[in-house]
Amino acid sequence: MRLFLREHALLLAVQIVQFGAMLSIYWLDGYRDLPTALYAVFIGFFFLSCYLIYQYISRRRYYLRLSRPLETLDESFQKLENHPVSTALEQLLHTQYGYYQQQLTAVKQQQEQHLTFIDQWVHQMKTPLSVIELTVQNMDEPEFASIREELERMRSGLNTVLYMARLRAFEKDFHIKPVVLPKLVNEVVHDHRRLFIRSHIYPEVHASAPDITAQTDEKWLFFMLSQIMNNAIKYSAAANTENGRKITVACYLRGTDAVIEVKDRGIGIQASDLKRVFDPFFTGDNGRGLRESTGMGLYLTKESADRLGHRLELESAACEGTVVRIILTANP
């Protein structure tokens, strides 16, 4: 209704000015029969009102369509009244929808081609990395130690890219089964043994029971825990204090939940950054001082946890360390 009144406001104003001008002309010409003049004005407004009422009733769906935002694209194809303006609007919407679909299809194809290329490139790069790693693994010279360190960083970066690509088709790339959590924790710690040694960080692993089990995807949980472990080691090494040389990894039950907890005593997270640590590409004040920080580790961990139906808890204070918990539903 408001749109209808706004569209015809000028017509109403013109009619009022026109009737006023006509009455003024008659009055200046010496015509003093006021009831007859007012009756003529009433007749004019009566026909104008009939016209406006007819316009509103016959084009009500048209005005409602323009006043209410579309909830789905399919609503663009709703049939309107058989009026020239309504028909023109309907044709415009159909044409616009067709152009939109063409552009969207083209963008999707380009994106899929790009992501396919990235996936293939990551897999191709992992092969030469493995060959280089095998070549230098038994060489103890300092320069080869530096090469192994850079290789691990490259491998970690490639895995991050690969899991980012897999995340877009997550429903096709996960398998839920019972997973023994203490065993998985030990595997992750063992996988990071060189990084622990090189960073002079010492892990402590505790489990309230050796058979704590939860329904999850083992591969994705391994990735999530690896990202958390990488952050713990990285920011513990950055603290450069004796107190920060230990990381505690605990696995325990909390009611009906199974919890994997990673606690470091590193540089911690500023209070102002805590609300944004799960945002993509956010590195915070601490991350800007480290070249390895990409801001994607905790984001991918949170996205993976949400899609698996798990929860994340994060507690941290500057210069005191960080605690990250992965909370899963334990098997009875």
C-alpha positions as CSV (number, residue, x, y, z in Angstrom):
1,M,0.0,0.0,0.0
2,R,2.8,2.4,0.9
3,L,4.5,1.8,-2.5
4,F,1.2,2.4,-4.3
5,L,0.7,5.7,-2.4
6,R,4.2,6.8,-3.1
7,E,3.9,6.1,-6.8
8,H,0.6,8.1,-7.1
9,A,1.5,10.9,-4.7
10,L,2.5,13.2,-7.5
11,L,-0.8,12.5,-9.3
12,L,-2.8,13.5,-6.2
13,A,-0.7,16.6,-5.8
14,V,-1.2,17.6,-9.4
15,Q,-5.0,17.1,-9.1
16,I,-5.2,19.2,-6.0
17,V,-3.3,22.0,-7.7
18,Q,-5.4,21.7,-10.8
19,F,-8.7,21.9,-8.8
20,G,-7.4,24.8,-6.9
21,A,-6.3,26.7,-10.0
22,M,-9.8,26.1,-11.6
23,L,-11.6,27.4,-8.6
24,S,-9.3,30.4,-8.4
25,I,-10.0,31.3,-12.1
26,Y,-13.8,31.0,-11.6
27,W,-13.5,33.1,-8.4
28,L,-11.5,35.8,-10.1
29,D,-13.9,35.8,-13.0
30,G,-16.8,36.7,-10.6
31,Y,-18.3,33.3,-10.2
32,R,-19.6,33.0,-6.6
33,D,-21.7,29.9,-6.6
34,L,-19.6,28.0,-4.0
35,P,-21.8,24.8,-3.6
36,T,-21.7,24.2,-7.3
37,A,-18.0,24.6,-7.4
38,L,-17.4,22.3,-4.5
39,Y,-19.7,19.7,-6.0
40,A,-17.6,19.8,-9.2
41,V,-14.5,19.3,-7.1
42,F,-16.2,16.4,-5.3
43,I,-17.1,14.8,-8.7
44,G,-13.5,15.2,-9.8
45,F,-12.1,13.5,-6.7
46,F,-14.7,10.8,-6.9
47,F,-13.6,9.7,-10.3
48,L,-9.9,10.0,-9.3
49,S,-10.6,7.8,-6.2
50,C,-12.4,5.2,-8.4
51,Y,-9.4,5.2,-10.7
52,L,-6.9,4.8,-7.9
53,I,-9.0,2.0,-6.2
54,Y,-9.2,0.1,-9.5
55,Q,-5.4,0.6,-10.1
56,Y,-4.6,-0.8,-6.6
57,I,-7.0,-3.8,-6.8
58,S,-6.0,-4.8,-10.3
59,R,-2.2,-4.5,-9.6
60,R,-2.2,-5.5,-5.9
61,R,0.0,-8.5,-6.5
62,Y,2.4,-6.3,-8.5
63,Y,2.9,-3.9,-5.6
64,L,3.2,-6.7,-3.0
65,R,5.9,-8.3,-5.2
66,L,7.9,-5.1,-5.3
67,S,7.4,-4.4,-1.5
68,R,8.4,-7.9,-0.3
69,P,12.0,-9.2,-0.8
70,L,12.5,-12.5,-2.5
71,E,13.1,-15.4,-0.3
72,T,14.1,-17.8,-3.1
73,L,15.1,-17.4,-6.7
74,D,12.1,-19.4,-7.8
75,E,9.8,-16.6,-6.6
76,S,11.1,-14.6,-9.6
77,F,8.9,-16.8,-11.8
78,Q,5.6,-16.0,-10.1
79,K,2.9,-14.9,-12.5
80,L,1.8,-11.3,-12.2
81,E,-1.3,-9.5,-13.4
82,N,-1.7,-9.1,-17.2
83,H,-0.7,-5.4,-17.3
84,P,2.0,-3.9,-19.5
85,V,4.2,-2.8,-16.5
86,S,3.8,-6.2,-14.7
87,T,4.5,-8.1,-17.9
88,A,7.6,-6.0,-18.6
89,L,8.8,-6.6,-15.0
90,E,8.3,-10.3,-15.3
91,Q,10.3,-10.5,-18.5
92,L,13.0,-8.4,-16.9
93,L,13.2,-10.8,-13.9
94,H,13.3,-13.8,-16.2
95,T,16.1,-12.3,-18.3
96,Q,18.1,-11.2,-15.2
97,Y,17.7,-14.7,-13.7
98,G,19.0,-16.3,-17.0
99,Y,22.1,-14.0,-17.0
100,Y,22.7,-14.7,-13.3
101,Q,22.5,-18.5,-13.9
102,Q,25.0,-18.2,-16.8
103,Q,27.5,-16.1,-14.8
104,L,27.1,-18.4,-11.7
105,T,27.7,-21.5,-13.8
106,A,30.8,-19.9,-15.3
107,V,32.2,-18.9,-11.9
108,K,31.5,-22.3,-10.5
109,Q,33.4,-24.0,-13.4
110,Q,36.3,-21.6,-12.9
111,Q,36.4,-22.3,-9.2
112,E,36.2,-26.1,-9.6
113,Q,39.0,-26.0,-12.2
114,H,41.1,-23.9,-9.8
115,L,40.4,-26.2,-6.9
116,T,41.1,-29.3,-9.0
117,F,44.4,-27.8,-10.0
118,I,45.3,-27.1,-6.4
119,D,44.4,-30.6,-5.3
120,Q,46.5,-32.1,-8.1
121,W,49.4,-29.8,-7.4
122,V,49.4,-30.6,-3.6
123,H,49.5,-34.4,-4.4
124,Q,52.3,-33.9,-6.9
125,M,54.3,-31.8,-4.5
126,K,54.0,-34.4,-1.7
127,T,56.0,-37.0,-3.8
128,P,59.2,-34.9,-4.3
129,L,59.0,-33.9,-0.6
130,S,58.9,-37.5,0.4
131,V,61.9,-38.2,-1.8
132,I,63.9,-35.3,-0.4
133,E,63.0,-36.4,3.1
134,L,64.2,-39.9,2.6
135,T,67.4,-38.6,1.1
136,V,68.3,-36.4,4.1
137,Q,66.8,-38.3,7.0
138,N,70.0,-40.2,7.8
139,M,72.4,-37.2,7.4
140,D,73.4,-35.5,10.6
141,E,75.1,-32.4,9.3
142,P,73.5,-29.0,10.5
143,E,72.6,-28.0,7.0
144,F,70.6,-31.1,6.5
145,A,68.8,-30.5,9.8
146,S,67.7,-27.1,8.4
147,I,66.5,-28.8,5.2
148,R,64.4,-31.3,7.3
149,E,62.9,-28.4,9.2
150,E,61.9,-26.6,6.1
151,L,60.5,-29.9,4.7
152,E,58.3,-30.3,7.7
153,R,57.0,-26.8,7.3
154,M,56.3,-27.4,3.6
155,R,54.5,-30.7,4.4
156,S,52.4,-29.0,7.1
157,G,51.4,-26.2,4.7
158,L,50.5,-28.7,1.9
159,N,48.4,-30.7,4.3
160,T,46.6,-27.5,5.4
161,V,45.8,-26.7,1.7
162,L,44.7,-30.2,1.1
163,Y,42.3,-30.3,4.0
164,M,40.9,-26.9,3.0
165,A,40.1,-28.4,-0.4
166,R,38.6,-31.4,1.2
167,L,36.5,-29.3,3.5
168,R,34.3,-28.1,0.6
169,A,33.2,-31.7,0.0
170,F,33.3,-32.8,3.6
171,E,30.2,-35.0,3.3
172,K,32.0,-37.2,0.8
173,D,35.2,-37.4,2.7
174,F,34.5,-38.7,6.2
175,H,33.8,-42.0,7.8
176,I,32.5,-42.3,11.4
177,K,33.6,-45.2,13.5
178,P,34.7,-45.9,17.0
179,V,38.2,-44.4,17.7
180,V,40.3,-45.1,20.7
181,L,41.3,-41.6,21.7
182,P,44.5,-42.3,23.8
183,K,45.9,-44.3,20.9
184,L,45.2,-41.4,18.5
185,V,46.8,-38.9,20.9
186,N,50.0,-40.9,21.1
187,E,50.1,-41.2,17.3
188,V,49.8,-37.4,16.9
189,V,52.5,-36.8,19.5
190,H,54.8,-39.4,17.8
191,D,54.1,-37.7,14.4
192,H,55.4,-34.4,15.9
193,R,58.4,-35.9,17.6
194,R,61.0,-34.1,15.5
195,L,59.2,-30.8,16.0
196,F,59.2,-31.4,19.7
197,I,62.9,-32.2,19.7
198,R,63.9,-29.3,17.5
199,S,61.8,-26.8,19.5
200,H,63.1,-28.3,22.9
201,I,59.5,-28.8,24.0
202,Y,58.6,-31.9,26.1
203,P,55.2,-33.5,25.8
204,E,53.4,-35.1,28.7
205,V,50.5,-37.5,27.8
206,H,47.9,-38.5,30.3
207,A,44.8,-40.7,29.9
208,S,42.3,-41.5,32.6
209,A,41.7,-44.8,30.9
210,P,43.5,-46.5,28.0
211,D,40.3,-47.4,26.2
212,I,38.4,-44.1,26.0
213,T,36.4,-44.3,22.7
214,A,34.3,-41.9,20.7
215,Q,32.5,-42.0,17.5
216,T,34.4,-39.8,15.0
217,D,36.4,-39.7,11.8
218,E,39.9,-40.7,12.7
219,K,41.6,-38.9,9.8
220,W,39.8,-35.5,10.5
221,L,40.4,-35.8,14.3
222,F,44.1,-36.5,13.6
223,F,44.2,-33.4,11.5
224,M,42.4,-31.3,14.1
225,L,44.7,-32.4,16.9
226,S,47.7,-31.9,14.7
227,Q,46.7,-28.3,14.1
228,I,46.3,-27.7,17.9
229,M,49.6,-29.4,18.6
230,N,51.4,-27.3,16.0
231,N,50.1,-24.1,17.6
232,A,51.0,-25.3,21.1
233,I,54.6,-26.1,20.1
234,K,55.0,-22.9,18.1
235,Y,53.8,-20.6,20.8
236,S,55.6,-22.5,23.6
237,A,58.9,-22.1,21.7
238,A,58.1,-18.4,21.2
239,A,57.8,-18.0,25.0
240,N,61.5,-19.0,25.4
241,T,61.1,-19.7,29.1
242,E,61.8,-22.8,31.2
243,N,58.1,-22.9,32.3
244,G,57.0,-22.9,28.7
245,R,59.0,-26.0,27.7
246,K,56.2,-28.5,28.5
247,I,53.0,-29.3,26.7
248,T,50.4,-31.5,28.5
249,V,48.0,-33.6,26.4
250,A,45.3,-35.3,28.4
251,C,42.4,-37.6,27.5
252,Y,39.6,-38.1,30.0
253,L,35.9,-38.4,30.5
254,R,33.6,-35.5,31.6
255,G,30.2,-36.9,32.2
256,T,29.0,-38.4,28.9
257,D,31.7,-36.6,27.0
258,A,35.2,-37.6,26.0
259,V,37.7,-34.8,26.1
260,I,41.1,-34.3,24.5
261,E,42.9,-31.4,26.2
262,V,46.1,-29.8,24.9
263,K,47.6,-27.4,27.4
264,D,50.7,-25.3,26.8
265,R,52.5,-22.7,28.9
266,G,53.5,-20.4,26.1
267,I,52.9,-16.8,25.2
268,G,49.1,-17.2,25.3
269,I,46.5,-15.1,23.5
270,Q,45.6,-11.5,24.1
271,A,42.2,-11.0,25.6
272,S,41.2,-8.7,22.7
273,D,42.0,-11.6,20.2
274,L,40.1,-14.4,21.9
275,K,36.8,-13.7,20.1
276,R,38.4,-13.9,16.7
277,V,40.8,-16.8,16.9
278,F,38.5,-19.0,14.9
279,D,38.1,-16.5,12.1
280,P,39.9,-17.4,8.8
281,F,43.3,-15.7,8.2
282,F,43.2,-14.0,11.7
283,T,46.7,-14.2,13.3
284,G,46.4,-11.8,16.1
285,D,49.2,-9.8,17.8
286,N,51.2,-12.9,18.6
287,G,50.8,-14.5,15.2
288,R,52.1,-11.4,13.4
289,G,55.5,-12.0,15.0
290,L,55.8,-15.6,13.6
291,R,56.3,-16.2,9.9
292,E,54.6,-19.6,10.1
293,S,51.3,-18.2,11.2
294,T,48.6,-18.3,8.5
295,G,45.5,-17.8,10.7
296,M,43.9,-21.0,9.2
297,G,44.8,-23.7,11.7
298,L,42.1,-23.0,14.3
299,Y,39.6,-22.0,11.7
300,L,39.9,-25.4,9.9
301,T,39.8,-27.1,13.3
302,K,36.6,-25.3,14.3
303,E,35.0,-26.0,10.9
304,S,35.9,-29.7,11.1
305,A,34.7,-30.0,14.6
306,D,31.3,-28.4,13.7
307,R,30.8,-30.7,10.8
308,L,31.6,-33.8,12.9
309,G,29.3,-32.6,15.7
310,H,32.2,-32.0,18.1
311,R,32.8,-28.9,20.3
312,L,35.9,-26.8,20.9
313,E,36.8,-25.0,24.1
314,L,39.6,-22.5,24.2
315,E,41.0,-20.7,27.3
316,S,44.0,-18.5,27.2
317,A,45.7,-15.6,28.9
318,A,48.6,-13.5,27.7
319,C,52.0,-14.9,29.0
320,E,50.3,-17.7,30.8
321,G,49.5,-20.2,28.1
322,T,46.5,-21.7,26.3
323,V,44.2,-24.7,26.8
324,V,42.3,-26.1,23.9
325,R,39.8,-29.0,24.3
326,I,38.1,-31.2,21.7
327,I,34.8,-32.5,23.2
328,L,33.3,-35.6,21.7
329,T,30.5,-37.9,22.7
330,A,32.0,-40.9,24.4
331,N,30.9,-44.4,23.6
332,P,29.1,-46.1,26.6
